[in-house]
Every structure is written in C-alpha cells, then in structure tokens.
Amino acid sequence: MSVTATAKDLAKGHRERLRKRFMAGGADAVQEYELLELLLFNAIPRRDVKPLAKVLLQTFGTFADVINAPPDQLADVVVPVEGKPPLKVGARALAEFAVVRASALKLTSANVRDRVVLTSWDDLVAYCRSACAYEQVEQFRILFLNNKNALIADEKQQTGTINHTPVYVREVIKRALTLNAGAIILVHNHPSGDPTPSRADIVMTQKIVDAAKAVELVVHDHLIIGRGQEVSFRQLELVEW
C-alpha cells in the first residue's frame, strides 16, 4: 500500500470515528475544533482538516466567531501542508458555515414566533443573539408584539457603521401603528462585543418611549446585544418608562 493511500485511509478512519462519537454524544462529546472538522469534512474531502480547524479557532477565537466571521477574512486563512496543496476555506466551506448560521436563526426564531415573549425571555434573548450578535456593523431591530405580547414581526429598521446606527423616532412609531402592534421591544447590537449603552443610546430610547406613550404603545425594553452578553434598559432602569 502506498504512503498516499495509507494517509487517505487514516483520514477516512478519523472521520468515521469522529462522526460516530458526535452522533453518540452530541456536541458535548467533541471539542470545538472537532465540531469545525465535522463541517469541513464535506467541504474538503479526503484531507486531514484538523490543522485548518485549529488555526481558524486560533485566528477568530470560538466556534461561533469562526462561523460568523466575514467570508473575506475566512478566505485569508491558509494552512501550508508539506507536499500537498494548502488547506483553506473555500466556497464550499463558506456555504457550510452559512447553512449553520441560517439554521441557528431558524431554530431560535421558532421558539419565539407567535409566543408570549415576556414569558419566554431566555428564548427571546437567544434569538436576538443569533440575529445580530456577530454582525460587523450596528443594526437596529424592532420586535413588534400584539396586545397579548406575542411576537408578530421582527424587522431590521436601520443599519449603520461599526459604532452608530441612525434611528428615526417617527418611523419607529409609524411602523408600529401600521402593524397594529400593542407593544415593541427595541434591539440593537454593539459589534465591539461590549453591550454597555452609550449616552446616545439612552437619549434615543427615552425619545421613543415618550413618543410611544402618546399613542398608547408600550415599550417593554431595549436590549443591546454583545458577544455572549447583553444589557436590558429595563433592568438597569436607564430611562423613565
């Protein structure tokens, strides 16, 4: 048996063992780099992708950071392999990562859609994390609720820069009235990962709360989503409700 054939057999055996371990024990049975390996198996056949998985984690930090990293930055990661073409994140791997992102958002949204969000707060926060925690620029979203506080719509109102999103109070109220919403929850992300509210965040929120009162629209909260953490204006009593 040739050296090349032996290497391919070893890689195949590793893939089968890793898949069996994952199927038997789930995510808790594998390490983060092994979870990345499982995704890369389909994108890069017949190669040992462990070195690439480990370098991706070293470069971006966590499994979630890798999956949500910008495609151009992922494509810049190249791992030399002696006697073989380098390992890199190509179009097929980028597609695998995109499917994971989309699946996570679909799963978390299913837990809040048409449900009373105030009684499933953890699910709501998980959904907001999936929707915007890893965005590279700020985005301002509004969750529209009916009179029973069930989610009827989630809409991205504005997209800004890495540290600012323009928000127009009139447009927020107008859209809520168009949807016949009884309440809203404001959500925006901080790409820096630090969810600490700025003075501008607080002033803007107070303006929306005041305008909403005039049309008997309830503002339940404003959530700022960071990387693995979030801030609730309601809990911190940052505005006068």
ChimeraX commands (.cxc) that place a marker at each C-alpha (Angstrom):
marker #1 position 0.00,0.00,0.00 radius 0.5
marker #1 position 1.40,3.42,-0.96 radius 0.5
marker #1 position 2.11,6.16,1.56 radius 0.5
marker #1 position -0.59,8.30,-0.07 radius 0.5
marker #1 position -3.17,5.52,0.18 radius 0.5
marker #1 position -2.26,4.96,3.83 radius 0.5
marker #1 position -2.73,8.66,4.62 radius 0.5
marker #1 position -6.14,8.64,2.94 radius 0.5
marker #1 position -7.19,5.55,4.90 radius 0.5
marker #1 position -6.10,7.16,8.17 radius 0.5
marker #1 position -8.04,10.33,7.35 radius 0.5
marker #1 position -11.13,8.28,6.46 radius 0.5
marker #1 position -10.87,6.31,9.71 radius 0.5
marker #1 position -10.56,9.52,11.72 radius 0.5
marker #1 position -13.63,11.00,10.05 radius 0.5
marker #1 position -15.72,7.91,10.72 radius 0.5
marker #1 position -14.64,7.75,14.37 radius 0.5
marker #1 position -15.34,11.43,14.91 radius 0.5
marker #1 position -18.77,11.21,13.29 radius 0.5
marker #1 position -19.68,8.19,15.45 radius 0.5
marker #1 position -18.53,9.95,18.61 radius 0.5
marker #1 position -20.55,13.03,17.72 radius 0.5
marker #1 position -23.69,11.07,16.88 radius 0.5
marker #1 position -23.43,9.13,20.14 radius 0.5
marker #1 position -22.73,12.05,22.46 radius 0.5
marker #1 position -23.63,15.23,20.61 radius 0.5
marker #1 position -21.75,18.50,20.95 radius 0.5
marker #1 position -20.59,17.66,24.49 radius 0.5
marker #1 position -18.65,14.68,23.14 radius 0.5
marker #1 position -16.40,16.74,20.86 radius 0.5
marker #1 position -14.15,19.74,21.20 radius 0.5
marker #1 position -14.73,22.98,19.31 radius 0.5
marker #1 position -12.08,22.25,16.69 radius 0.5
marker #1 position -13.64,18.81,16.13 radius 0.5
marker #1 position -17.04,20.40,15.55 radius 0.5
marker #1 position -15.38,22.57,12.91 radius 0.5
marker #1 position -13.79,19.46,11.43 radius 0.5
marker #1 position -17.22,17.89,11.02 radius 0.5
marker #1 position -18.34,20.89,8.99 radius 0.5
marker #1 position -15.17,20.92,6.92 radius 0.5
marker #1 position -15.39,17.20,6.06 radius 0.5
marker #1 position -18.00,17.79,3.36 radius 0.5
marker #1 position -16.29,20.91,2.04 radius 0.5
marker #1 position -12.77,19.44,1.86 radius 0.5
marker #1 position -12.95,15.69,1.10 radius 0.5
marker #1 position -10.08,13.23,1.61 radius 0.5
marker #1 position -7.90,15.66,3.56 radius 0.5
marker #1 position -6.91,16.00,7.20 radius 0.5
marker #1 position -8.74,19.21,8.08 radius 0.5
marker #1 position -7.77,19.27,11.74 radius 0.5
marker #1 position -4.91,21.77,11.19 radius 0.5
marker #1 position -7.27,24.17,9.41 radius 0.5
marker #1 position -9.91,23.83,12.14 radius 0.5
marker #1 position -7.35,24.60,14.85 radius 0.5
marker #1 position -5.92,27.61,13.01 radius 0.5
marker #1 position -9.42,29.00,12.45 radius 0.5
marker #1 position -10.08,28.84,16.19 radius 0.5
marker #1 position -6.72,30.43,16.96 radius 0.5
marker #1 position -7.47,33.21,14.49 radius 0.5
marker #1 position -11.06,34.05,15.41 radius 0.5
marker #1 position -11.50,32.78,18.99 radius 0.5
marker #1 position -14.51,30.48,19.31 radius 0.5
marker #1 position -16.65,28.21,17.16 radius 0.5
marker #1 position -19.32,30.93,16.98 radius 0.5
marker #1 position -16.71,33.53,16.00 radius 0.5
marker #1 position -15.50,31.30,13.16 radius 0.5
marker #1 position -18.99,30.58,11.84 radius 0.5
marker #1 position -19.89,34.27,11.90 radius 0.5
marker #1 position -16.61,35.66,10.62 radius 0.5
marker #1 position -16.73,37.70,7.37 radius 0.5
marker #1 position -16.13,35.49,4.30 radius 0.5
marker #1 position -13.18,37.57,3.11 radius 0.5
marker #1 position -11.42,37.14,6.46 radius 0.5
marker #1 position -12.09,33.40,6.46 radius 0.5
marker #1 position -10.72,33.12,2.94 radius 0.5
marker #1 position -7.48,34.76,4.09 radius 0.5
marker #1 position -6.72,31.80,6.38 radius 0.5
marker #1 position -4.32,29.45,4.60 radius 0.5
marker #1 position -2.56,26.50,6.25 radius 0.5
marker #1 position 0.53,25.18,4.38 radius 0.5
marker #1 position 0.81,21.39,4.10 radius 0.5
marker #1 position 4.11,19.83,3.08 radius 0.5
marker #1 position 3.87,18.09,-0.27 radius 0.5
marker #1 position 0.20,18.97,-0.75 radius 0.5
marker #1 position -1.95,21.96,-1.69 radius 0.5
marker #1 position -2.57,24.29,1.28 radius 0.5
marker #1 position -5.72,23.96,3.34 radius 0.5
marker #1 position -8.07,26.93,3.11 radius 0.5
marker #1 position -11.69,27.95,3.49 radius 0.5
marker #1 position -13.15,27.82,0.00 radius 0.5
marker #1 position -16.61,28.40,-1.40 radius 0.5
marker #1 position -17.94,25.03,-0.19 radius 0.5
marker #1 position -16.81,25.65,3.39 radius 0.5
marker #1 position -18.27,29.16,3.34 radius 0.5
marker #1 position -21.58,27.63,2.22 radius 0.5
marker #1 position -21.45,25.11,5.11 radius 0.5
marker #1 position -20.90,27.94,7.59 radius 0.5
marker #1 position -23.76,29.95,6.08 radius 0.5
marker #1 position -26.11,26.99,6.47 radius 0.5
marker #1 position -25.19,26.72,10.16 radius 0.5
marker #1 position -25.89,30.44,10.69 radius 0.5
marker #1 position -29.24,30.24,8.91 radius 0.5
marker #1 position -30.22,27.08,10.79 radius 0.5
marker #1 position -29.42,28.65,14.16 radius 0.5
marker #1 position -31.59,31.66,13.35 radius 0.5
marker #1 position -34.47,29.47,12.16 radius 0.5
marker #1 position -34.34,27.31,15.29 radius 0.5
marker #1 position -34.23,30.23,17.73 radius 0.5
marker #1 position -36.95,32.15,15.87 radius 0.5
marker #1 position -39.24,29.11,16.08 radius 0.5
marker #1 position -39.05,29.36,19.88 radius 0.5
marker #1 position -40.41,32.91,19.96 radius 0.5
marker #1 position -42.66,33.28,16.93 radius 0.5
marker #1 position -46.32,33.73,17.97 radius 0.5
marker #1 position -45.42,33.09,21.62 radius 0.5
marker #1 position -45.81,35.41,24.59 radius 0.5
marker #1 position -42.25,36.67,24.61 radius 0.5
marker #1 position -42.36,38.05,28.14 radius 0.5
marker #1 position -42.80,34.51,29.48 radius 0.5
marker #1 position -40.06,33.06,27.25 radius 0.5
marker #1 position -37.42,35.74,27.78 radius 0.5
marker #1 position -34.41,33.40,27.54 radius 0.5
marker #1 position -35.61,32.17,24.14 radius 0.5
marker #1 position -36.08,35.76,23.01 radius 0.5
marker #1 position -32.54,36.72,24.02 radius 0.5
marker #1 position -31.15,33.62,22.30 radius 0.5
marker #1 position -32.97,34.63,19.13 radius 0.5
marker #1 position -31.59,38.18,19.32 radius 0.5
marker #1 position -28.07,36.82,19.77 radius 0.5
marker #1 position -28.47,34.62,16.68 radius 0.5
marker #1 position -29.89,37.53,14.70 radius 0.5
marker #1 position -27.30,40.19,15.36 radius 0.5
marker #1 position -24.61,39.43,17.96 radius 0.5
marker #1 position -21.94,38.79,15.33 radius 0.5
marker #1 position -22.86,41.45,12.80 radius 0.5
marker #1 position -19.91,43.60,11.75 radius 0.5
marker #1 position -21.92,46.84,11.83 radius 0.5
marker #1 position -24.63,48.14,14.12 radius 0.5
marker #1 position -28.20,47.30,13.23 radius 0.5
marker #1 position -31.38,48.50,14.91 radius 0.5
marker #1 position -34.23,46.00,15.10 radius 0.5
marker #1 position -37.75,46.24,16.46 radius 0.5
marker #1 position -39.76,43.32,17.76 radius 0.5
marker #1 position -43.46,44.09,17.29 radius 0.5
marker #1 position -45.92,42.43,19.70 radius 0.5
marker #1 position -49.69,42.17,19.66 radius 0.5
marker #1 position -51.93,43.07,22.60 radius 0.5
marker #1 position -51.20,39.68,24.17 radius 0.5
marker #1 position -47.43,40.29,23.91 radius 0.5
marker #1 position -46.93,37.61,21.25 radius 0.5
marker #1 position -44.36,38.36,18.58 radius 0.5
marker #1 position -45.95,39.32,15.27 radius 0.5
marker #1 position -42.92,40.75,13.44 radius 0.5
marker #1 position -39.20,41.30,13.74 radius 0.5
marker #1 position -37.88,43.97,11.43 radius 0.5
marker #1 position -34.46,45.49,10.89 radius 0.5
marker #1 position -35.13,49.21,10.70 radius 0.5
marker #1 position -31.66,50.62,10.18 radius 0.5
marker #1 position -28.09,49.53,9.51 radius 0.5
marker #1 position -25.24,51.82,10.46 radius 0.5
marker #1 position -21.49,51.75,10.96 radius 0.5
marker #1 position -19.33,49.85,13.43 radius 0.5
marker #1 position -20.39,52.14,16.26 radius 0.5
marker #1 position -23.50,54.08,15.21 radius 0.5
marker #1 position -26.95,53.47,13.76 radius 0.5
marker #1 position -29.30,56.34,12.86 radius 0.5
marker #1 position -32.73,55.84,14.42 radius 0.5
marker #1 position -35.78,57.92,13.49 radius 0.5
marker #1 position -38.39,58.02,16.23 radius 0.5
marker #1 position -41.21,58.95,13.88 radius 0.5
marker #1 position -40.53,55.91,11.67 radius 0.5
marker #1 position -40.50,53.58,14.68 radius 0.5
marker #1 position -43.92,54.75,15.87 radius 0.5
marker #1 position -45.36,54.85,12.34 radius 0.5
marker #1 position -44.37,51.26,11.66 radius 0.5
marker #1 position -45.80,50.05,14.98 radius 0.5
marker #1 position -49.15,51.69,14.17 radius 0.5
marker #1 position -49.14,50.22,10.66 radius 0.5
marker #1 position -48.73,46.73,12.11 radius 0.5
marker #1 position -51.35,47.44,14.77 radius 0.5
marker #1 position -48.82,46.48,17.43 radius 0.5
marker #1 position -49.67,46.85,21.09 radius 0.5
marker #1 position -46.06,46.86,22.27 radius 0.5
marker #1 position -42.49,46.82,21.00 radius 0.5
marker #1 position -39.05,45.73,22.12 radius 0.5
marker #1 position -36.06,47.62,20.78 radius 0.5
marker #1 position -32.90,45.68,19.95 radius 0.5
marker #1 position -29.53,46.68,18.63 radius 0.5
marker #1 position -26.06,45.19,18.61 radius 0.5
marker #1 position -22.63,46.51,19.50 radius 0.5
marker #1 position -20.08,44.98,17.09 radius 0.5
marker #1 position -17.33,45.68,19.63 radius 0.5
marker #1 position -18.87,42.96,21.79 radius 0.5
marker #1 position -19.33,45.33,24.74 radius 0.5
marker #1 position -23.07,45.95,25.29 radius 0.5
marker #1 position -22.57,48.97,27.55 radius 0.5
marker #1 position -25.11,51.65,26.47 radius 0.5
marker #1 position -23.81,54.96,25.21 radius 0.5
marker #1 position -25.32,58.27,26.20 radius 0.5
marker #1 position -26.77,58.49,22.68 radius 0.5
marker #1 position -28.42,55.07,23.16 radius 0.5
marker #1 position -30.11,56.25,26.34 radius 0.5
marker #1 position -31.31,59.56,24.88 radius 0.5
marker #1 position -32.69,57.86,21.77 radius 0.5
marker #1 position -34.53,55.25,23.84 radius 0.5
marker #1 position -36.13,57.90,26.04 radius 0.5
marker #1 position -37.39,59.75,22.94 radius 0.5
marker #1 position -39.01,56.57,21.61 radius 0.5
marker #1 position -40.58,55.77,25.00 radius 0.5
marker #1 position -42.02,59.30,25.25 radius 0.5
marker #1 position -43.40,59.21,21.70 radius 0.5
marker #1 position -44.90,55.75,22.26 radius 0.5
marker #1 position -46.79,56.92,25.34 radius 0.5
marker #1 position -48.61,59.50,23.24 radius 0.5
marker #1 position -50.17,56.75,21.09 radius 0.5
marker #1 position -50.62,54.22,23.93 radius 0.5
marker #1 position -47.87,51.98,22.62 radius 0.5
marker #1 position -45.89,50.07,25.25 radius 0.5
marker #1 position -42.09,49.86,25.03 radius 0.5
marker #1 position -41.19,46.79,27.05 radius 0.5
marker #1 position -37.42,47.09,26.83 radius 0.5
marker #1 position -34.37,47.99,24.83 radius 0.5
marker #1 position -31.78,45.24,24.54 radius 0.5
marker #1 position -28.20,45.82,23.48 radius 0.5
marker #1 position -26.62,42.60,22.27 radius 0.5
marker #1 position -22.89,42.00,22.63 radius 0.5
marker #1 position -20.74,38.91,22.23 radius 0.5
marker #1 position -22.09,36.47,24.78 radius 0.5
marker #1 position -23.71,39.15,26.91 radius 0.5
marker #1 position -26.50,41.68,26.69 radius 0.5
marker #1 position -27.89,44.69,28.52 radius 0.5
marker #1 position -31.54,45.35,29.38 radius 0.5
marker #1 position -32.52,49.01,29.75 radius 0.5
marker #1 position -35.50,47.93,31.83 radius 0.5
marker #1 position -33.38,46.01,34.32 radius 0.5
marker #1 position -30.86,48.82,34.64 radius 0.5
marker #1 position -33.60,51.48,34.87 radius 0.5
marker #1 position -31.82,53.64,32.30 radius 0.5
marker #1 position -34.93,55.52,31.12 radius 0.5
marker #1 position -38.25,56.64,32.56 radius 0.5
marker #1 position -40.82,54.12,31.40 radius 0.5
marker link #1:1,2 radius 0.2
marker link #1:2,3 radius 0.2
marker link #1:3,4 radius 0.2
marker link #1:4,5 radius 0.2
marker link #1:5,6 radius 0.2
marker link #1:6,7 radius 0.2
marker link #1:7,8 radius 0.2
marker link #1:8,9 radius 0.2
marker link #1:9,10 radius 0.2
marker link #1:10,11 radius 0.2
marker link #1:11,12 radius 0.2
marker link #1:12,13 radius 0.2
marker link #1:13,14 radius 0.2
marker link #1:14,15 radius 0.2
marker link #1:15,16 radius 0.2
marker link #1:16,17 radius 0.2
marker link #1:17,18 radius 0.2
marker link #1:18,19 radius 0.2
marker link #1:19,20 radius 0.2
marker link #1:20,21 radius 0.2
marker link #1:21,22 radius 0.2
marker link #1:22,23 radius 0.2
marker link #1:23,24 radius 0.2
marker link #1:24,25 radius 0.2
marker link #1:25,26 radius 0.2
marker link #1:26,27 radius 0.2
marker link #1:27,28 radius 0.2
marker link #1:28,29 radius 0.2
marker link #1:29,30 radius 0.2
marker link #1:30,31 radius 0.2
marker link #1:31,32 radius 0.2
marker link #1:32,33 radius 0.2
marker link #1:33,34 radius 0.2
marker link #1:34,35 radius 0.2
marker link #1:35,36 radius 0.2
marker link #1:36,37 radius 0.2
marker link #1:37,38 radius 0.2
marker link #1:38,39 radius 0.2
marker link #1:39,40 radius 0.2
marker link #1:40,41 radius 0.2
marker link #1:41,42 radius 0.2
marker link #1:42,43 radius 0.2
marker link #1:43,44 radius 0.2
marker link #1:44,45 radius 0.2
marker link #1:45,46 radius 0.2
marker link #1:46,47 radius 0.2
marker link #1:47,48 radius 0.2
marker link #1:48,49 radius 0.2
marker link #1:49,50 radius 0.2
marker link #1:50,51 radius 0.2
marker link #1:51,52 radius 0.2
marker link #1:52,53 radius 0.2
marker link #1:53,54 radius 0.2
marker link #1:54,55 radius 0.2
marker link #1:55,56 radius 0.2
marker link #1:56,57 radius 0.2
marker link #1:57,58 radius 0.2
marker link #1:58,59 radius 0.2
marker link #1:59,60 radius 0.2
marker link #1:60,61 radius 0.2
marker link #1:61,62 radius 0.2
marker link #1:62,63 radius 0.2
marker link #1:63,64 radius 0.2
marker link #1:64,65 radius 0.2
marker link #1:65,66 radius 0.2
marker link #1:66,67 radius 0.2
marker link #1:67,68 radius 0.2
marker link #1:68,69 radius 0.2
marker link #1:69,70 radius 0.2
marker link #1:70,71 radius 0.2
marker link #1:71,72 radius 0.2
marker link #1:72,73 radius 0.2
marker link #1:73,74 radius 0.2
marker link #1:74,75 radius 0.2
marker link #1:75,76 radius 0.2
marker link #1:76,77 radius 0.2
marker link #1:77,78 radius 0.2
marker link #1:78,79 radius 0.2
marker link #1:79,80 radius 0.2
marker link #1:80,81 radius 0.2
marker link #1:81,82 radius 0.2
marker link #1:82,83 radius 0.2
marker link #1:83,84 radius 0.2
marker link #1:84,85 radius 0.2
marker link #1:85,86 radius 0.2
marker link #1:86,87 radius 0.2
marker link #1:87,88 radius 0.2
marker link #1:88,89 radius 0.2
marker link #1:89,90 radius 0.2
marker link #1:90,91 radius 0.2
marker link #1:91,92 radius 0.2
marker link #1:92,93 radius 0.2
marker link #1:93,94 radius 0.2
marker link #1:94,95 radius 0.2
marker link #1:95,96 radius 0.2
marker link #1:96,97 radius 0.2
marker link #1:97,98 radius 0.2
marker link #1:98,99 radius 0.2
marker link #1:99,100 radius 0.2
marker link #1:100,101 radius 0.2
marker link #1:101,102 radius 0.2
marker link #1:102,103 radius 0.2
marker link #1:103,104 radius 0.2
marker link #1:104,105 radius 0.2
marker link #1:105,106 radius 0.2
marker link #1:106,107 radius 0.2
marker link #1:107,108 radius 0.2
marker link #1:108,109 radius 0.2
marker link #1:109,110 radius 0.2
marker link #1:110,111 radius 0.2
marker link #1:111,112 radius 0.2
marker link #1:112,113 radius 0.2
marker link #1:113,114 radius 0.2
marker link #1:114,115 radius 0.2
marker link #1:115,116 radius 0.2
marker link #1:116,117 radius 0.2
marker link #1:117,118 radius 0.2
marker link #1:118,119 radius 0.2
marker link #1:119,120 radius 0.2
marker link #1:120,121 radius 0.2
marker link #1:121,122 radius 0.2
marker link #1:122,123 radius 0.2
marker link #1:123,124 radius 0.2
marker link #1:124,125 radius 0.2
marker link #1:125,126 radius 0.2
marker link #1:126,127 radius 0.2
marker link #1:127,128 radius 0.2
marker link #1:128,129 radius 0.2
marker link #1:129,130 radius 0.2
marker link #1:130,131 radius 0.2
marker link #1:131,132 radius 0.2
marker link #1:132,133 radius 0.2
marker link #1:133,134 radius 0.2
marker link #1:134,135 radius 0.2
marker link #1:135,136 radius 0.2
marker link #1:136,137 radius 0.2
marker link #1:137,138 radius 0.2
marker link #1:138,139 radius 0.2
marker link #1:139,140 radius 0.2
marker link #1:140,141 radius 0.2
marker link #1:141,142 radius 0.2
marker link #1:142,143 radius 0.2
marker link #1:143,144 radius 0.2
marker link #1:144,145 radius 0.2
marker link #1:145,146 radius 0.2
marker link #1:146,147 radius 0.2
marker link #1:147,148 radius 0.2
marker link #1:148,149 radius 0.2
marker link #1:149,150 radius 0.2
marker link #1:150,151 radius 0.2
marker link #1:151,152 radius 0.2
marker link #1:152,153 radius 0.2
marker link #1:153,154 radius 0.2
marker link #1:154,155 radius 0.2
marker link #1:155,156 radius 0.2
marker link #1:156,157 radius 0.2
marker link #1:157,158 radius 0.2
marker link #1:158,159 radius 0.2
marker link #1:159,160 radius 0.2
marker link #1:160,161 radius 0.2
marker link #1:161,162 radius 0.2
marker link #1:162,163 radius 0.2
marker link #1:163,164 radius 0.2
marker link #1:164,165 radius 0.2
marker link #1:165,166 radius 0.2
marker link #1:166,167 radius 0.2
marker link #1:167,168 radius 0.2
marker link #1:168,169 radius 0.2
marker link #1:169,170 radius 0.2
marker link #1:170,171 radius 0.2
marker link #1:171,172 radius 0.2
marker link #1:172,173 radius 0.2
marker link #1:173,174 radius 0.2
marker link #1:174,175 radius 0.2
marker link #1:175,176 radius 0.2
marker link #1:176,177 radius 0.2
marker link #1:177,178 radius 0.2
marker link #1:178,179 radius 0.2
marker link #1:179,180 radius 0.2
marker link #1:180,181 radius 0.2
marker link #1:181,182 radius 0.2
marker link #1:182,183 radius 0.2
marker link #1:183,184 radius 0.2
marker link #1:184,185 radius 0.2
marker link #1:185,186 radius 0.2
marker link #1:186,187 radius 0.2
marker link #1:187,188 radius 0.2
marker link #1:188,189 radius 0.2
marker link #1:189,190 radius 0.2
marker link #1:190,191 radius 0.2
marker link #1:191,192 radius 0.2
marker link #1:192,193 radius 0.2
marker link #1:193,194 radius 0.2
marker link #1:194,195 radius 0.2
marker link #1:195,196 radius 0.2
marker link #1:196,197 radius 0.2
marker link #1:197,198 radius 0.2
marker link #1:198,199 radius 0.2
marker link #1:199,200 radius 0.2
marker link #1:200,201 radius 0.2
marker link #1:201,202 radius 0.2
marker link #1:202,203 radius 0.2
marker link #1:203,204 radius 0.2
marker link #1:204,205 radius 0.2
marker link #1:205,206 radius 0.2
marker link #1:206,207 radius 0.2
marker link #1:207,208 radius 0.2
marker link #1:208,209 radius 0.2
marker link #1:209,210 radius 0.2
marker link #1:210,211 radius 0.2
marker link #1:211,212 radius 0.2
marker link #1:212,213 radius 0.2
marker link #1:213,214 radius 0.2
marker link #1:214,215 radius 0.2
marker link #1:215,216 radius 0.2
marker link #1:216,217 radius 0.2
marker link #1:217,218 radius 0.2
marker link #1:218,219 radius 0.2
marker link #1:219,220 radius 0.2
marker link #1:220,221 radius 0.2
marker link #1:221,222 radius 0.2
marker link #1:222,223 radius 0.2
marker link #1:223,224 radius 0.2
marker link #1:224,225 radius 0.2
marker link #1:225,226 radius 0.2
marker link #1:226,227 radius 0.2
marker link #1:227,228 radius 0.2
marker link #1:228,229 radius 0.2
marker link #1:229,230 radius 0.2
marker link #1:230,231 radius 0.2
marker link #1:231,232 radius 0.2
marker link #1:232,233 radius 0.2
marker link #1:233,234 radius 0.2
marker link #1:234,235 radius 0.2
marker link #1:235,236 radius 0.2
marker link #1:236,237 radius 0.2
marker link #1:237,238 radius 0.2
marker link #1:238,239 radius 0.2
marker link #1:239,240 radius 0.2
marker link #1:240,241 radius 0.2
view
